[in-house]
């Protein structure tokens, strides 16, 4: 079977990655990134198939990819991930009957949804009834169709469609977790341009997912509107000023105020998501938080999240399971470290 390209169609960019399996392990052999016009895929959903197709073609050509087989990720408000309890049944039986089991758990009519699931664990309910905990995924069919159409129009074969949070987790989780690890969980926060994925997992097994329709581009747009400057200048200001080092401290007027307002709102959304998970029955203790994505590079954001959550926060390494091959320039390696998790996770999922 030919290798599979991981294709991450985000809000602000298309990213593609390809790996190779050899005697020395798994190597990252190709990676490219091409920007997306703002109207192409706002909030992670394809709105202009033609614009997205053009960026996909450019990313494939720029990276020198030869195979046509791709795995593509989705993450937006038309993707729902829920942890649900269902009567126990064989996995094959659940797969054949899932549309009859889950309508009450999702805000999408099952006829309009593409459904998938992962069985997390089995348990005995009160009275001894055998039940199972399932991580349910539902995606709006029309949204998936638009993405698949853009990929096919670029001359590619969409062999796999995956949920981007799962792909990011796959990239940054060790392939062989410690055998004696206890019930502890980590929060992975992948901060993109217009979408942020939060995954709570235990040794790489996802337990809770939340997709937030916000990210680094929200700060950029606020700076453009508030200061009347071009997008390029707003990105430069954002990178230079960053968020305030401490919440509630003195903040200068202008750009700093705009950034602080947006960043503080984002941090509260993250904290609310973590608190919601911790309030669930049988939630495992969170021991640390890992950040990835371009939005995670906002100066002082890591420290502010650490202070808000009272947990250690580290930068995730999307190359933990792959070794960058020869020919990668330092600038490209830095780019991969910041934004490559989803694309790398997608190619790992299909090889």
C-alpha positions in Angstrom: 0.0 0.0 0.0 1.4 3.4 -0.9 2.2 5.9 1.9 -0.4 8.2 3.2 0.0 12.0 3.3 -1.4 13.7 6.4 -3.4 16.7 5.2 -4.4 19.3 7.8 -6.8 21.8 6.4 -7.0 24.5 9.1 -8.5 27.9 9.3 -5.4 29.8 8.2 -3.2 27.2 6.4 -3.0 23.8 4.8 -0.2 21.5 6.1 0.9 18.2 4.6 3.2 15.6 6.0 4.6 12.2 4.9 6.5 9.6 6.9 8.6 6.6 5.9 9.1 3.4 7.8 12.7 2.0 7.8 15.1 -0.2 9.8 16.0 2.8 11.8 12.4 3.6 12.7 9.9 6.1 11.5 11.1 9.2 9.6 9.4 12.4 8.6 10.4 12.7 4.9 8.2 15.6 3.7 6.4 18.6 5.2 4.9 21.7 3.7 2.6 24.6 4.7 0.6 27.0 2.5 -1.6 29.8 3.8 -5.3 29.9 3.3 -7.3 33.0 2.4 -9.6 34.1 5.4 -12.8 33.2 3.5 -11.7 29.7 2.4 -12.3 27.8 5.7 -13.5 30.0 8.5 -13.7 28.2 11.8 -12.2 25.1 10.3 -15.0 24.4 7.8 -14.6 24.5 4.0 -16.6 27.5 2.7 -14.9 27.9 -0.7 -14.0 24.6 -2.3 -12.0 26.3 -5.1 -9.8 28.3 -2.7 -9.1 25.3 -0.5 -8.4 23.1 -3.5 -5.8 25.6 -4.8 -4.0 25.7 -1.4 -4.0 21.9 -1.2 -2.5 21.7 -4.7 0.2 24.3 -3.8 1.1 22.4 -0.6 1.4 19.1 -2.4 3.6 20.6 -5.1 5.7 22.7 -2.8 6.5 19.6 -0.6 7.3 17.4 -3.5 4.8 14.7 -2.5 4.4 11.9 -5.0 1.6 9.7 -3.6 -2.0 10.7 -4.1 -3.4 8.9 -1.1 -4.2 11.2 1.8 -5.7 11.3 5.3 -7.5 14.5 6.1 -8.5 15.9 9.5 -11.7 17.7 10.6 -12.3 20.0 13.5 -15.1 22.5 13.7 -18.4 23.1 15.3 -20.1 20.5 13.0 -18.0 17.8 14.7 -19.4 16.4 18.0 -17.4 14.2 20.3 -19.3 12.8 23.3 -18.6 10.3 26.0 -21.8 8.2 26.4 -22.9 5.1 28.3 -24.7 2.4 26.4 -25.9 -1.1 27.1 -23.1 -3.6 26.5 -23.0 -5.3 23.1 -20.4 -6.7 20.8 -18.5 -4.0 18.8 -19.8 -5.4 15.5 -23.4 -5.2 16.8 -22.9 -1.6 17.9 -21.4 -0.6 14.6 -24.4 -2.0 12.7 -26.9 -0.3 15.0 -25.2 2.8 16.1 -27.6 5.2 14.4 -30.4 3.8 16.5 -28.4 4.1 19.8 -27.1 7.7 19.7 -29.6 10.2 18.5 -30.4 11.5 22.0 -26.7 12.3 22.5 -25.9 14.5 19.4 -27.4 17.7 18.1 -27.3 16.4 14.5 -30.0 14.3 12.9 -28.5 10.8 12.4 -29.5 10.8 8.8 -27.3 13.9 8.2 -24.3 12.6 10.3 -21.3 10.4 9.8 -20.8 8.4 12.9 -17.9 6.6 14.5 -17.0 5.4 18.0 -14.3 4.0 20.3 -15.2 1.8 23.2 -13.4 3.1 26.3 -14.4 0.6 29.0 -17.0 -1.8 30.2 -18.6 -1.5 33.7 -21.4 -2.9 35.8 -24.3 -0.4 36.5 -26.4 -0.5 39.7 -28.3 -3.8 39.7 -25.5 -5.5 37.8 -26.4 -4.5 34.3 -23.5 -4.8 31.9 -22.8 -1.5 30.2 -20.0 0.2 28.3 -18.5 3.7 28.0 -18.1 4.9 24.5 -16.5 7.9 22.9 -18.9 8.9 20.2 -18.0 11.0 17.1 -20.6 12.6 14.9 -19.8 14.8 11.9 -22.2 16.7 9.7 -22.3 15.0 6.4 -22.4 18.1 4.2 -19.3 19.5 5.9 -17.4 16.3 5.3 -18.6 16.2 1.7 -17.2 19.7 1.0 -13.8 18.8 2.4 -13.6 15.6 0.5 -14.6 17.5 -2.7 -11.8 20.0 -2.2 -9.3 17.1 -1.7 -10.6 15.2 -4.8 -10.5 18.3 -6.9 -6.8 18.6 -6.1 -6.3 15.2 -7.7 -5.9 13.3 -4.4 -7.6 10.2 -2.9 -9.1 10.9 0.5 -8.4 7.4 2.0 -9.0 8.4 5.6 -11.0 11.1 7.4 -10.1 11.5 11.0 -10.9 14.0 13.8 -8.0 16.4 14.2 -7.8 16.3 18.0 -7.2 12.5 17.7 -4.5 13.0 15.1 -2.7 15.6 17.3 -2.8 13.3 20.2 -1.5 10.4 18.1 1.5 12.6 17.1 2.5 13.8 20.6 1.8 10.6 22.6 4.6 8.0 23.0 3.9 4.9 21.0 4.6 2.6 24.0 3.2 4.2 27.2 4.7 3.1 30.6 3.2 -0.2 31.6 3.0 0.7 35.3 1.4 4.1 34.9 -1.5 4.8 37.2 -4.8 6.5 36.4 -3.5 10.0 35.6 -4.6 12.1 32.6 -3.0 14.8 30.6 -4.7 17.7 28.8 -3.5 18.3 25.3 -4.4 21.8 24.0 -3.9 22.3 20.2 -4.3 26.0 19.5 -4.9 26.8 15.9 -5.9 29.9 14.0 -9.7 29.7 14.5 -10.2 26.4 16.3 -8.7 25.0 19.5 -8.8 21.3 20.3 -8.8 20.1 23.9 -8.2 16.4 24.5 -8.1 14.8 28.0 -6.4 11.4 27.7 -4.9 8.6 29.8 -1.7 7.3 28.3 -2.8 8.2 24.8 -6.4 7.0 25.1 -8.8 9.9 24.7 -11.5 10.3 27.4 -12.9 13.8 26.7 -12.7 16.2 23.7 -13.9 19.7 23.3 -13.6 21.8 20.1 -13.5 25.6 20.8 -14.3 27.9 17.9 -11.5 30.3 18.9 -7.7 30.6 18.4 -4.8 32.8 17.6 -6.6 34.4 14.6 -9.2 35.9 16.9 -6.5 38.1 18.5 -5.1 39.1 15.0 -8.6 40.1 13.8 -9.2 42.1 17.0 -6.0 44.0 16.4 -6.9 44.6 12.8 -10.2 46.0 13.8 -9.1 47.9 16.9 -5.9 49.5 15.5 -6.8 49.7 11.8 -3.7 47.9 10.6 -3.1 45.2 8.0 -3.2 41.5 9.0 0.6 41.2 8.5 1.2 44.1 10.9 -1.3 42.7 13.4 0.6 39.3 13.4 3.8 41.2 14.1 2.3 43.2 16.9 0.8 40.1 18.5 4.1 38.3 18.4 6.0 41.2 19.8 3.6 42.3 22.6 2.1 39.0 23.7 -0.3 38.6 26.6 0.4 40.2 30.0 2.7 38.1 32.2 0.2 38.0 35.0 -3.6 38.2 35.1 -4.9 41.4 36.7 -1.6 43.2 36.4 -1.2 46.6 34.8 -1.7 46.6 31.0 -0.8 49.3 28.6 -3.4 50.8 26.3 -3.8 49.9 22.6 -2.5 46.6 21.4 -1.8 45.2 24.9 -5.4 45.8 26.0 -6.8 44.1 22.9 -4.6 41.1 23.3 -5.2 40.8 27.0 -9.0 40.9 26.6 -9.0 38.2 23.9 -6.4 36.0 25.6 -8.2 36.2 29.0 -11.4 35.0 27.4 -9.7 32.1 25.8 -8.0 31.1 29.0 -11.4 31.1 30.8 -12.8 28.8 28.1 -10.0 26.4 28.5 -10.3 26.4 32.3 -14.1 25.8 32.0 -13.5 22.9 29.7 -11.0 21.3 32.1 -13.3 21.9 35.1 -16.2 20.3 33.2 -14.1 17.2 32.6 -13.0 17.0 36.2 -16.7 17.1 37.2 -17.5 13.9 35.3 -17.8 10.7 37.2 -14.6 8.6 37.2 -12.5 11.5 35.8 -8.8 10.9 36.3 -6.5 13.4 38.0 -4.8 15.7 35.6 -1.1 15.8 36.1 0.0 18.2 33.3 -1.0 20.2 30.3 0.7 20.0 26.9 0.4 22.8 24.3 0.8 22.6 20.5 -0.3 24.7 17.5 0.7 28.0 16.2 -1.5 29.9 18.7 0.4 28.3 21.6 3.4 30.4 20.7 1.8 33.7 21.9 4.4 35.1 24.4 3.4 34.5 28.0 0.4 32.3 27.1 1.9 29.1 28.5 2.7 30.8 31.9 -0.8 32.3 32.0 -2.5 28.9 31.4 -0.2 27.3 34.0 -1.3 29.9 36.6 -5.0 29.6 35.7 -5.0 25.8 35.9 -2.5 25.4 38.7 -0.9 22.6 36.6 2.5 22.3 34.9 2.3 23.3 31.2 4.8 22.2 28.6 5.2 22.4 24.9 4.2 19.2 23.1 6.7 17.6 20.7 5.0 16.5 17.4 8.1 14.7 16.4 8.2 12.4 19.4 7.3 9.4 17.2 9.0 10.5 14.0 12.6 11.5 13.3 13.0 14.4 10.8 14.9 13.2 7.8 17.7 14.8 6.0 17.3 18.2 4.3 15.0 20.0 6.7 16.2 23.5 7.2 16.1 24.9 10.8 13.3 27.3 9.9 11.2 24.4 8.6 11.9 22.3 11.7 10.8 25.1 13.9 7.6 25.4 11.9 7.0 21.6 12.2 7.5 21.8 15.9 4.9 24.5 16.2 2.1 23.5 13.8 2.9 19.9 12.6 1.0 17.8 15.1 -2.2 17.2 13.2 -0.6 16.5 9.8 2.0 14.2 11.4 -0.7 12.4 13.4 -2.8 11.9 10.3 0.0 10.3 8.4 0.8 8.1 11.4 -2.8 7.0 11.4 -2.7 5.6 7.9 0.7 3.9 7.8 
